[in-house]
Amino acid sequence: MNTSISILGSGFSSLAASCYLAKNGHDVTIYEKNKSIGGRARQLRRDGFTFDIGPTWYWMPDVFERFFADFGKSPSDYYQLEKLSPAYSVYFGEDDKITIGDSLEKICDAFENEEKGSSIPLKKFIKKAKNNYDIAIKDLVYKPGVSPLELVTLKTMGKLGQFVSTIKRDVRKEFSNNKLAQILEFPVLFLGAKPSNTPSFYSFMNYADFGLGTFHPKGGMFEVIRAMKDLAEELGVTIKTDHAVRKIEVNNGKATAIHTDHGIFNTDIVVSGADYHHSETLLPQEFRQYSEAYWDKKVFAPSSLLFYVGFDKKIENVDHHTLFFDVDFDRHAEAIYDSPSWPEEPLFYASFPSKTDRVAPEGKEAGIFLIPLAPGLKDTPELRDSYFEKIISRFEKLTEQDVKSHVLFKESFCVNDFINDYNSYKGNAYGMANTLFQTAFLRPKLKSSKVKNLYFTGQLTVPGPGVPPSLISGKLVAELVFKHLKKSLANQRLSFQ
Ligand SMILES: Cc1cc2nc3c(=O)[nH]c(=O)nc-3n(C[C@H](O)[C@H](O)[C@H](O)COP(=O)(O)OP(=O)(O)OC[C@H]3O[C@@H](n4cnc5c(N)ncnc54)[C@H](O)[C@@H]3O)c2cc1C
């Protein structure tokens, strides 16, 4: 008889895990609490506009290719990718913008334009970043985080110093120009911590940025979710939406059933791709591995205040991805990590996918605005509105146009929505940060140490936050399940002899 495997959630990690598990002949069912799939990468459609609710940057295309290749497929079997040109631009003030092109040569020119001679250290920096990328993304991140020995290889031995130093220190050593340094520090923000708290080894993110480039799947990031759903269903996975799991039943140290409002479902194995902290609250207390104090001490990636805006005209002087770094970065970072509070003057990010894709009606523009925030902040409609006013006024000044009177509608998403929609711990947006002490084997484990057949996947476990790591996490957890099943089969055979 096939092993029945229940998976909680339908985010990238759960979908990835489901594909690997179903490919191996298991009977896999996904239980998703929301009415639509995709988790943090769901889609919002309104009045002819389409928005990605969560991720908008498609980085590390090789990870997606590797995922689909494991099933004899390629991303192009499901969606069309476009390399963005320019990749993005960054505002530092009025009439002060740096544009990041779609090749290292163009980026070197932009650096030279800003500071003569800066392309020389840039090329050196990116060469080192590429070397780290080859070690990390081709090998290290595909290790399950079971033992510290996974990190000890011939290639990593020479890089120990890079785990002690930080991205900020390395960047500032080479680049005295604050704007160029900030651009080089930006990619590690995806890992959820400050550049001053992220090991230099993570400079592989800079290679992802400048070396590989930024892509856009036609239709938006949700097309990748749709692709993975199609693949999962081709492989035989059943997806049940509107099925919140209320309890994981444990008998004799084994998860035996999951409870939902639509019934109780018996199972041989449970994999949870829901936020780790929440997943453990579905267990009786004695089967939880990590205490509230443990979670409270961890460095979480920021939450966010997001706006999805339909404009009745095309927006000028912006690119598909535009960053607004025209205020003090350190003060905003302090409000996120050191003394959690609403930032006085926030940095923000804006995306206009309708610059390159037909995701808005003709002559109109779809805009997504994101302000990173500390998780756990008080979230009210008044605060959201006041921050919209704050950033949109700055936006008008910097991009030299009136946009307020062209807003057709705006929807927002913030801390309370992350908690209500995803059971997110303190409303974090993208999981637990990759700091030195929250890397690899130091992260919450993929396999429960207290419940024999219970596993976790997703951005709070190994390897960390982001879409590519979530795909990898799904693969890693499936491999652990296969190991477990092989061992139980061997034990069964022994007991029959
Ligand atoms: C605003 C934002 C912007 C981002 N930008 C980028 C980006 O540009 N590029 C990038 O690579 N990454 C980005 N990320 C990060 C990336 O989106 C995430 O790392 C990734 O989507 C996480 O996938 P996951 O499978 O771990 O979790 P999730 O997507 O959160 O999936 C967990 C699922 O579990 C479900 N669930 C929770 N509780 C239960 C329950 N009790 N029963 C059943 N189901 C349950 C939830 O509804 C959810 O569907 C961004 C994230 C956010 C929020």
The ligand as a MOL file (V3000), in Angstrom:
LIG
                    3D

  0  0  0     0  0            999 V3000
M  V30 BEGIN CTAB
M  V30 COUNTS 53 58 0 0 0
M  V30 BEGIN ATOM
M  V30 1 C 5.8090 40.8050 0.7890 0
M  V30 2 C 6.8030 39.7470 0.4560 0
M  V30 3 C 7.7310 39.9640 -0.5350 0
M  V30 4 C 8.6380 38.9810 -0.8620 0
M  V30 5 N 9.4970 39.1910 -1.8960 0
M  V30 6 C 10.2610 38.1790 -2.3470 0
M  V30 7 C 10.9300 38.2770 -3.6000 0
M  V30 8 O 10.7820 39.2900 -4.2880 0
M  V30 9 N 11.6810 37.2280 -4.0270 0
M  V30 10 C 11.8150 36.0760 -3.2830 0
M  V30 11 O 12.5180 35.1520 -3.7020 0
M  V30 12 N 11.1530 35.9520 -2.0940 0
M  V30 13 C 10.3670 36.9440 -1.6370 0
M  V30 14 N 9.6230 36.8020 -0.5020 0
M  V30 15 C 9.7690 35.5790 0.2780 0
M  V30 16 C 9.0050 34.3960 -0.3190 0
M  V30 17 O 7.7610 34.8200 -0.7820 0
M  V30 18 C 8.8230 33.3320 0.7560 0
M  V30 19 O 10.0980 32.9770 1.2800 0
M  V30 20 C 8.1360 32.0680 0.2590 0
M  V30 21 O 7.0150 32.3650 -0.5300 0
M  V30 22 C 7.7450 31.2390 1.4770 0
M  V30 23 O 7.1610 30.0400 1.0870 0
M  V30 24 P 6.7820 28.9730 2.1990 0
M  V30 25 O 6.3180 27.7670 1.4780 0
M  V30 26 O 7.8850 28.7920 3.1730 0
M  V30 27 O 5.6120 29.6240 3.0860 0
M  V30 28 P 4.1980 30.2740 2.7460 0
M  V30 29 O 4.1550 30.8130 1.3910 0
M  V30 30 O 3.8700 31.1870 3.8540 0
M  V30 31 O 3.2040 29.0260 2.8140 0
M  V30 32 C 2.6680 28.5550 4.0350 0
M  V30 33 C 1.2400 28.1360 3.7710 0
M  V30 34 O 0.7150 27.4650 4.9200 0
M  V30 35 C -0.6530 27.8380 5.0550 0
M  V30 36 N -1.0990 27.5470 6.4280 0
M  V30 37 C -0.7630 28.1980 7.5670 0
M  V30 38 N -1.3640 27.6070 8.6270 0
M  V30 39 C -2.0700 26.5590 8.1380 0
M  V30 40 C -2.9120 25.5690 8.7510 0
M  V30 41 N -3.1160 25.5260 10.0680 0
M  V30 42 N -3.5100 24.6550 7.9470 0
M  V30 43 C -3.3200 24.6670 6.5890 0
M  V30 44 N -2.5380 25.5830 5.9710 0
M  V30 45 C -1.9070 26.5140 6.7390 0
M  V30 46 C -0.6490 29.3010 4.7170 0
M  V30 47 O -1.9330 29.7620 4.3950 0
M  V30 48 C 0.3030 29.3240 3.5070 0
M  V30 49 O -0.3970 29.0810 2.3150 0
M  V30 50 C 8.6700 37.7520 -0.1530 0
M  V30 51 C 7.7330 37.5360 0.8490 0
M  V30 52 C 6.7930 38.5110 1.1450 0
M  V30 53 C 5.7630 38.2350 2.1840 0
M  V30 END ATOM
M  V30 BEGIN BOND
M  V30 1 1 1 2
M  V30 2 1 2 3
M  V30 3 2 2 52
M  V30 4 2 3 4
M  V30 5 1 4 5
M  V30 6 1 4 50
M  V30 7 2 5 6
M  V30 8 1 6 7
M  V30 9 1 6 13
M  V30 10 2 7 8
M  V30 11 1 7 9
M  V30 12 1 9 10
M  V30 13 2 10 11
M  V30 14 1 10 12
M  V30 15 2 12 13
M  V30 16 1 13 14
M  V30 17 1 14 15
M  V30 18 1 14 50
M  V30 19 1 15 16
M  V30 20 1 16 17
M  V30 21 1 16 18
M  V30 22 1 18 19
M  V30 23 1 18 20
M  V30 24 1 20 21
M  V30 25 1 20 22
M  V30 26 1 22 23
M  V30 27 1 23 24
M  V30 28 2 24 25
M  V30 29 1 24 26
M  V30 30 1 24 27
M  V30 31 1 27 28
M  V30 32 2 28 29
M  V30 33 1 28 30
M  V30 34 1 28 31
M  V30 35 1 31 32
M  V30 36 1 32 33
M  V30 37 1 33 34
M  V30 38 1 33 48
M  V30 39 1 34 35
M  V30 40 1 35 36
M  V30 41 1 35 46
M  V30 42 1 36 37
M  V30 43 1 36 45
M  V30 44 2 37 38
M  V30 45 1 38 39
M  V30 46 1 39 40
M  V30 47 2 39 45
M  V30 48 1 40 41
M  V30 49 2 40 42
M  V30 50 1 42 43
M  V30 51 2 43 44
M  V30 52 1 44 45
M  V30 53 1 46 47
M  V30 54 1 46 48
M  V30 55 1 48 49
M  V30 56 2 50 51
M  V30 57 1 51 52
M  V30 58 1 52 53
M  V30 END BOND
M  V30 END CTAB
M  END
